[in-house]
Amino acid sequence: MPHAQPAPSPGFQALILCGPGVSLNTFTSSPEEFPKALVPIANRPMLWYPLDWCYRMGVTNIQLITAQPSATAIEAALSQNPHLTSLPAPRADILAPDGLSQNTGTAEILRLPEVQAAITGDFIILPCDLICEIAGDPLLEAWMIQEGGLGGATGGTAEYQGPKMGLGGERGGRRGGLGVWYQTKGEGSVKGEETDFVATTPIEPPIVPPPGASLRANISNLVYSIPTDTLNDITEAKKSFPIRHSLIRKHGRIRMLTTYRDAHVYFFPFWVLEMIKRNEKMDSISEDVVGWWAKAGWQDGLGEKLGLREVFEAPEDKDGESGSHHSGLLEEEIDLRSMSTTWTSDLRNETKPQKSASLASRVQGAKMRDLQAPPTRRKLNVPPMLAYIHPTDPTAPLIRRVDTAALLLSVSLRLAKLESIEEVGRPASSPFAHAHKIAFPGGVAQRCTVTKADCLLAENVTVEEKSVIKESVIGVNCHIKSGARLTRCVLMDGAIVGEGCQLTGCILGRRSQIGGKSTLKDCEVQEGNMVPEETEAKNEKFMVFEGLDDDGDGGVVGEGLELDGGTELDA
């Protein structure tokens, strides 16, 4: 697979949303020092993966949108972290709007004045926790073929009677959007992972079949999308799942999916920004923007309520496009079909000229005006919201959002199994492959066991004798003392494991320490925390919280105690 390298720009800009990481609070309790975007996944900062994905498809106009407290830490990482500094130029820009807090909704972010000013053309939205082995090029190509074609060349739709699109314009029928959904079951599945209820209908097959490598076969028309939790609330309240008759009338075949999840990857035309601006009730891109847009395609009157007619029929702006902006120089609008030597007229739309009806001469002009029929309002055609449904083939490329500790562990261990560039060469390796599975062999003692096929050891890792490491990811400057046994664990930079420890399914934060002869299973240890010697624990979080005690000394959550909002801790 190709690695990040300079490529011709497709004219898009990308917005990477760097959220607070509430579900990873064990490791992101201080977002001003260590925000979610810098949490390591397989020894690389989380932010590296969406940045690499953008660069690989040629998108270099990238904005990192984050809250102001986290901006300084991300800026420092972009300048100092070796994985982030190795990415191609130009470097991504950081945008920290004044009104952005850790609780701001994703759609609300796009209404902030600084963000509105930063978006100048068609754009891509993606989260900072995205892991996507699929190159962005095929998705972008599928979207452009399906929704961004040249209206003058392709003829547009028969129902559209307005002017045709120009090169890069949208006048021949507005462009739709494209989202990505992936299967949460199967290999690498995690219990309790969020899912969405998705309903799709097939799109009309193209006249010329797409090539075998194309993703267009997995693209459908989205007609319904809500989180599964919201669906459960609806069915519980109504004791059924209500379906509107207008949906059945318009679509005879509907495919409903309940085990897929929205990857929060969206290809949006510029006009979507205006729709979000006009609808202040839109808080979430996934649930409100995409969900309402999908229903507006078949629910009568919803497009009008969302103000789409005003968006589409707005007066032409200075760029000459009806609410359409795009990067680069504007091209003159050209009807390519009229210039072709093989074009044919559309006989279906041709009508014979008819002689206009006239009234008797005795009818005065005022009465003629009264008898004229009122102008009819043209039907509002809502562009489709398309859905790429990732196939469930076990050999299919990986797509995951890493927004919980369980997913952080699962995805890191899966990436650790990838063959290194040293083993298979760069052309045949995964874009997520490391140069070496064990970056510093000199730090590993001879009398120890490290299963190289499913382990990943970073630079300056020390492993003492009689230690056993299986299916684990070890970060920079970690120290594993003699007799320790690690199975399915993730250690962040600078973690220390004491002598004779047995760790299974654990995640250790940066610079944390595990006391000797401790036995931990499925535990999380906060950054800088020290677990006492001979500790035995299962399914626990070891965290320090300031302000829990009356004397202000803080407290430690362990021994089965976990802090949750509004939960009282018992001794």
Phi, psi and omega in degrees: 000149182288148176258169183301125179203156181302138180216157178301136182288133178278003179088006177267163167235148184247140175242116179258117182272114182259094186279182185282337180075046181298322181287351175246037189296341176300328185247353182236031182292341177237079185297337178287340178255321184217081181288168181304323184298343182255000176298130184284138171240114183054045174069016172236146177300142181309321183296336182300324188291310176293328176296314178299321180297319178293314182296324182294333178260009172091006178274114181246350176272092189237131176244127174263112184261119183214164175287153184302321179300332182267349187298319183296316180295320179291320178299317179295321179294321178297333182267338189238327183294126184298329179289320181284325179287343179278352179288155182297161173275158357281157181287148179295148178267147178257130178238116180240085183297153181296321185273007184269123176241179181288349181250006181289133178291156184295322177288324178297329177301320183287350176267352180294139184303321181294323179288319177302319180289332183283333182273118183241358181198193175303142190218162179243133175252133176209154181273162180284347183259022183275131170242113186223108178284338178292129177295149180288339183303310181298323178294315179297319179296317180297319179295316182292324179290319185281322188236344185247026181292164179279113184299323181293331181273324185264348178091350179066199180263150183294329183282345180273126185251003182275188179292156182280162177291151169265188178291107180088358180272182184231015192286337182275042186104121187298148175290146174267190180242176180217131175238169184235132176232144182228157181283134180263351180262168179096205183299134179078009181290151182235133181295132178084008180293142179299146176225169178231151172268119186235133175237129182229159173232150182292147175266159182296127182294146180289157178296317178261119181300141178290156177297162185299327182278356183288149177269002186294337179292339181258013181256131181230173176271123181277129179239348181200135178203117175215154174299147181298326178298319177294320177299318180296322178295319180295312182293327179289321181288321184261355181061020178190175176250104183287136177235128181287145179295328181297329177293317181291322180296323184274329184232116179278333180243119181230128178255123182250131183237137183237354183246014180259161180228142177289122179282353182062034172251118185229135171257112186242137167286163188298328185297339179299327180299321179290323177298317180294322180296324183281340184246090185289345178284347178288116182251322183245135176295314184294310187275321186265303184295303182290319182296312180291322179299315180299319181286334180295341179289339181228343181273118184300129174086347183292322178300322177294318180296327179281357179076024183289330178296317178294326179292315185282327185255024178294152178301149180298135180272187184294339179276352178086004179249136181290089180070018182248126173241149174205157185288155177083184182285145177283137177265151175295137180290123184231132174274095184294333181295323181290340180270349183282149178272356183243008184283153176232151180285156178269101185292339182293329185266352182277133178231150179287142178297134181246145179286127183292141180289145180231153179263165179298152184295339182286345179284124183283166183299323181296320179292327178297321179294325180291329183276348181293140180289142178295147181296137179271143180273129182295143180297139179278118178261112181272125178298149184283150168259116184266156181231124170269115180261109185295132182295157184266009179302131179302334180271001181294150179302155184281132168227122179207150165259131183253084184237012173223163180296322179297319178289325176301316179292312184297312183291322179299317180290327178292318179291333178294338180278351180293141178292142183283163176298325178299327184277318188242353183088154184296316182300325184267356185273162175288151176297344180260005181289145175270162179295321181220146175287325176238103188290332183228080182300332181294342180273355182261121181295156182289322184268061175210169183238123174229115180283100188297329185295329183235020179239158179219115181244125183277188182292146173059036175268132180249125178238116183278172185297155177065014176272153179231123180235119180230133174048060183220160177240123184244126183277180183297141173064023176279155182228118178252113184279170190299143176077001180284150180228119182240128178225124179053055181238156174235122178246123177277173190307135172078010180286148181234130178246123185287174182296139173068014179286150174234112182242132179225124177064033184254154174237122181252127179288174182300136174057025175277161182225138177247120181296153184303148176059030176271151178234112182237139176225127177055047181247159175238135181239125183291158178306130176074003182278149180239120178271127182299161178296151176057032176279136175240123184208155178215133178055048182236157173246123177261104186224154175248127181241129178279140174087010179283325183266156180295328181276359176079010182279348181089184181210164180243131176262117181193187179050043176086000180262133180226132180280127174226151185305121178082006181263134180273137181268127177260141180291000000 
